[in-house]
Amino acid sequence: MLNDDLVLRVGAGRNGEALALPHARPMDFTGKPMEGFVYVGPGGWQKDATLSKCIEMGLDYVSLLPPAKKRKSKRAAKNRGKKRNGAS
C-alpha cells in the first residue's frame, strides 16, 4: 500500500492486463512508468472481485521468482573479521 493505493507487481507480461483493472494506473513515481507495476486506487481494490484478481496476479508473479538468497548480517561479517584479526 502507498497512501490509499494498492501497489501491484505483475511483471511486464501482464502489465496490460493489470492496467485494465478498475482504477488501475501505471506506477510512475519516478516520472517514468515502471512496467510490471501498477497502482490500484481504492475504487478498485475495495471491490472483492478486483482485490481477488490483484492478489491472484501478484501471487502468480512472485511464484515465478527464484528463491531469495539468504544474506548474512553485517554484524556477523564484522564479528568474523574480529576473530580473524585476533581481536575479541
C-alpha positions in Angstrom: 0.0 0.0 0.0 1.1 3.5 -0.7 -1.2 6.0 0.8 -4.6 4.7 -0.4 -3.3 2.9 -3.4 -2.6 -0.8 -3.7 0.9 -1.4 -5.3 0.7 -4.4 -7.5 3.7 -6.1 -9.1 2.6 -8.3 -12.0 5.6 -8.4 -14.3 5.9 -7.0 -17.8 4.0 -9.8 -19.4 0.7 -8.9 -17.5 1.2 -5.2 -17.4 -1.6 -4.5 -19.9 -4.0 -6.9 -18.1 -3.3 -5.1 -14.8 -3.8 -1.7 -16.3 -7.2 -2.9 -17.5 -8.4 -3.4 -13.9 -10.8 -0.8 -12.5 -9.0 2.3 -11.1 -5.5 1.0 -12.1 -2.8 3.3 -13.5 0.9 3.0 -14.2 3.3 3.2 -11.3 5.3 6.3 -12.2 6.6 7.9 -9.0 10.0 8.5 -10.7 8.4 10.3 -13.7 8.8 7.2 -15.9 6.2 4.4 -15.8 7.6 1.2 -14.3 6.5 -1.7 -16.5 5.1 -4.6 -14.5 4.0 -2.4 -11.6 0.6 -0.7 -11.2 -1.3 1.3 -8.7 -4.9 0.3 -8.0 -6.9 3.0 -6.4 -9.4 2.4 -3.6 -12.3 2.4 -6.0 -10.8 -0.8 -7.5 -9.3 -2.7 -4.5 -12.2 -2.1 -2.3 -14.3 -4.3 -4.5 -13.9 -8.0 -3.7 -13.7 -9.2 -7.3 -10.9 -6.7 -8.2 -9.0 -7.3 -5.0 -9.1 -11.1 -5.6 -7.8 -10.5 -9.2 -5.0 -8.3 -7.9 -4.0 -10.9 -5.3 -4.1 -13.7 -7.9 -1.9 -11.7 -10.3 0.6 -10.7 -7.7 0.9 -14.3 -6.4 1.2 -15.6 -10.0 4.2 -13.3 -10.5 6.0 -14.0 -7.2 5.6 -17.7 -7.7 7.8 -17.4 -10.8 10.7 -15.7 -8.9 13.7 -17.7 -7.8 14.1 -18.2 -4.1 15.7 -15.3 -2.3 19.3 -15.9 -1.3 20.0 -15.9 2.4 22.0 -12.8 3.2 24.5 -12.6 6.1 24.0 -9.8 8.5 26.6 -7.0 8.7 27.1 -7.8 12.4 28.1 -11.4 11.6 30.6 -10.3 9.0 32.0 -7.7 11.4 32.4 -10.4 14.1 34.2 -12.8 11.7 36.7 -10.0 10.9 37.5 -9.6 14.5 38.1 -13.3 15.0 40.5 -13.4 12.0 42.4 -10.4 13.3 42.8 -11.9 16.8 40.5 -9.4 18.5 37.7 -10.5 20.7 
